[in-house]
Amino acid sequence: MESRTKRALVALFAAAIAVVALVAGSASAATQPIVIGWAFDSKGGMAPFDGPALAAAQIRVKAVNAKGGVRGRPMKIITCDTQGNKPAIAKACAAKLLGQGADIIFTTCDVDLAAPVVQEAINRGVLAVAPCIGTDQMGPKRFGSKGRLAFTFGNVAQDEGSAMADYAWAKGWRNASLATDTVIVYFKNVVQAFEARWKQLGGKIVADETYQSAPAGGGNAASWQAVTTRLNNEKADVIVTATAPPWGALPTIMNGLRALGNETPFLNSWAGDGTYWVSKDQPTVNYYFVTYASVFGDDPVPAVNKLAKQVKAGTGGFITGPAAIDGVATAIRRAKSTRGIALAAQLEKFRKVPTLSGLVSFTPQLHSVFGRRYRVILIQDNQAKVVGTVVAKVVPKI
C-alpha cells in the first residue's frame, strides 16, 4: 500500500513538472520576436526605393514594440543586401534570412527583381511581402497557387492610373496625350489604366506615343526628340506618362517641349516623385505627379511629415515600409499566428484597413493595394507642393 502511494505521488509530481515545463515553454515561445527578414538593394537601381522604405519600417517597428509589440511579441528586422538584386545573390539572401528564423520575408520594389526572393519564401510556406511593387503580378497572377503567399503594399498600377484620370478630369482637362515608357510593366500598366478610365469618363486621346528610357539599353536622345516633336504637333490639355525622371527620357521630352513654347501640363505616376532630379538651368514647370505621401513637409497627416523628416525621404514611397509593418501586424493579430497561409487568409480579407499610409484593401485575386488616397503634387519652378488628393473610383481592367 505504501509503495503504491509513493508511486502515485512520484507520478503526480512528474506530471506537475511536465505541465510547468509546457507552460514555461509556451510562455517563452509567446514572447519570442516576430522576425522579418528583409532582402534589400543598397546600391542598385532599386536602392532609392528600398532604402527609405526599410529605414522608415525600422522606426515603425520601434514604435510598435514600445506599445507592447504584436500579441505581446516584439518585432525584429534582420537584413541581407542583394547587391543590385542579382538573381543568385537575391536567392541566397532569402535562404540566409529563412535560415536565421525569419517568419516573414520582405523584398524589393520590382516584381521581376523580387522573383528569386519571393519564390524561395513561398516555396517554404512563408509569407513574402514587398513594400511598393506596383503591379498585380505580386500574387497568384505571377506565382500561381503558391502566389497566395505573395503581397505588396504598393498601389496597383490600375488603381494609380485610374486615380490620375479622375484627377485630370476634375481639373477640367478633356484631351490627353499619352507618352508610354515601355521599359517596365508598371510604367505601361499605369498609362493603360489611365486610358481605360479616361475613356470611361468621356475623355479623348489625341496622341499615343511610346518611348524607352535608358536602363533597358534601348533608350536614346534621338528617339526621345522624335516623341517630343510628335507630342508638340497635337493640342492636348495634359500629357500623361509613368516613368522615373532620372532615367533620362522625361526631362529630355519635357524640356524639349518647353523650349518650343509648349507649356502643356505633365501628369506622372509615383515613379516621378521628388525634386532631386530637377535642373536649375531648366526649371521644371506645370509638372504634376501622384504619390503615397508628400516629403515636402505639407502632407495632410502630421505623423507622415515627422517620419519623412526623420528618414530624409526623397520620395513618398518611404511610407510603404511602415504601411507593410502595420498591415502585417494587423494580420498577425487577426490570425493569431505567423504561418504564411494563415496570414495570407487574413490579408485577403483586408477592406480599408488603417495604416500610416492610409486605408489598405486586398482581395483573393488582387494582392496589391487599391483604394488608398493619393497626394497630388505640383512642381512649379522646381518648388513642390501638395495641390490635392484623389482616390480612384474604379479599378479598370487593362
Secondary structure, DSSP 8 states (H G I E B T S, - for coil): -HHHHHHHHHHHHHHHHHHHHHHHHHHHHHTS-EEEEEEE-SSSTTHHHHHHHHHHHHHHHHHHHHTT-BTTB-EEEEEEE-TTT-HHHHHHHHHHHHHTT-SEEE--SSHHHHHHHHHHHHHTT-EEEESS--STTTTHHHHGGGGGGEEE-SB-HHHHHHHHHHHHHHTT--EEEEEEE-SSHHHHHHHHHHHHHHHHHT-EEEEEEEE--GGGS---HHHHHHHHHHHHTS--SEEEE---GGGSHHHHHHHHHHHTT----EEE-GGG--STT--SSS---SEEEEESS-SSS--SSHHHHHHHHHHT-SSGGGGHHHHHHHHHHHHHHHHTS--HHHHHHHHTT-SSEEETTEEEB--SS--SBBS--EEEEEEETTEEEEEEEE--S-----
